[in-house]
Amino acid sequence: MAILVFDNDEYRPPVWKSYLYQLQQEAPHPRRVTCVSEVENRPKYYGREYHGMISREEADQLLSVAEGSYLIRESQRQPGTYTLALRFGNQTRNFRLFYDGKHFVGEKRFESIHDLVTDGLITLYIETKAAEYISKMTINPIYEHVGYTTLNREPALKKALPVCRDMPDGKDAAGEDTGLEERVHTFRGPHWCEYCANFMWGLIAQGVKCADCGLNVHKQCSKMVPNDCKPDLKHVKKVYSCDLTTLVKAHNATRPMVVDMCIREIEARGLKSEGLYRISGFSDLIEDVKLSFDRDGEKADISVNVYEDINVITGALKLYFRDLPIPVITYDAYPRFIEAAKLTDPDERLEALHEALKQMPPAHCETLRYLMAHLKRVTQNEKHNLMNAENLGIVFGPTLMRAPDLDAMTALNDIRYQRQVVELLIKNEDILF
């Protein structure tokens, strides 16, 4: 009987930090408090959330129903000006509200009140829960490890984006102009700061983007970045450590190119290789494959002529999954998969896994489906490679899913269920996908 030894690198912690992403997921959701009666002279750009000229006390009573409740009222002290009243932290907060074609209370401008409130609740929640954490984000920068050897920053940016602050009626809330609007960037899909490795929170204008090298950072981190970027880096394409959904949308694909290309290469020449995925390739060569994908994208050469050892290609594929800021099995879906693995009835377990898969974004689900079909073919060659579904579950469990909280004990206890999830997905690939 073969003794299987699994490499320590399967448990290497991820570079990207998920704490602020988790807080954004936990933030209260907007709850519009609608006015049941018709209000005269309601501005055309406000909806039923507008209650007219009511007092702070009346607004406070209306908003006491739940966290995230909001309404708009006309100021009694300064008629013709408007206030956004928002319930957060068991108290009502009031913000002077402006409209110039878009809604705003600070620098950020929004198409709708709902979006403004959503972004405001995220900001308030994260700043309340993680003020000390945010103040220390720049202590251990990781930018030199994510593919940028030199970075282009013009002289230090002045200050962080202003956030919504409580204000009495009549105070100006437009926020101080930093003169840097052209650098502020709205990221579509989740993005992580390439200076501090933390999530870039918010609905819009989450950070700044360098026009020369494409560096994405928090505005408060940008002042820490050296001002020595080279313009010839502006076309650098990053594949590893990029959010999965963002990557496939950018390349107009259904799955990440690195997944397709590595699996094709493995199936062409490695399915019968003993210890496939268990045995690690030479780490320097794996890093070379990573840099090749980041530099050349789909033109990267991973053929046998360049990398004779198939374990280098399997190692590069595992590294891609480990480096994802959001794992293939997302943080949102993670609890459902773990609970499914704990069920003892086989039919109930499959049904629970099927429901869990519905919680995943399309790009993540398609990538997982493609990978599981591949791993199923690996198990069909078990006679040669000695890798069955259980062994592959041990390898891929902590690679494809990570506990969403920072509790080390919880993460440790979940490892066996992570293995079971992957094993079940492989064995039932034809049913579940």
Buried (B, 14 or more C-beta within 10 A) or exposed (E): EEEBEBBEBBEBEBBBBBBBBBBBEEBBEBBBBEBEEEBEEBEEEBBBBBBBEBEBEBBBEBBEEEBBBBBBBBBEEEEEEBBBBBBBEEEBBBBBBBBEEBBBBBBBBBEEBBBBBBBBBBBBBBBEBBEEBBEEBBEEBBBEEBBBEEBBBEEEBEEBBBBBBEBEBEEEBEBEEBEBEEBBBEBEBBBBBBBBBBBBBBBBBBBBBBBBBBBBBBBBBBBBBEEEBEEEBBEEBBBBBBBBBBBBEBBEBEBBBBBBBBBEBBEEBBBEBEBBBBBBBEEEBBBBBBBBBBBEBEEBEBEEEEBEBBBBBBBBBBBBBBBBBBBBBBBBBBBBBBBBBEBEEEEEBBEBBBEBBEBBBEBBBBBBBBBBBBBBBBBEBBEEBBBBBBBBBBBBBBBBBBBBEEEEEEBEEBBEBBBBBBBBBBBBBEEBB
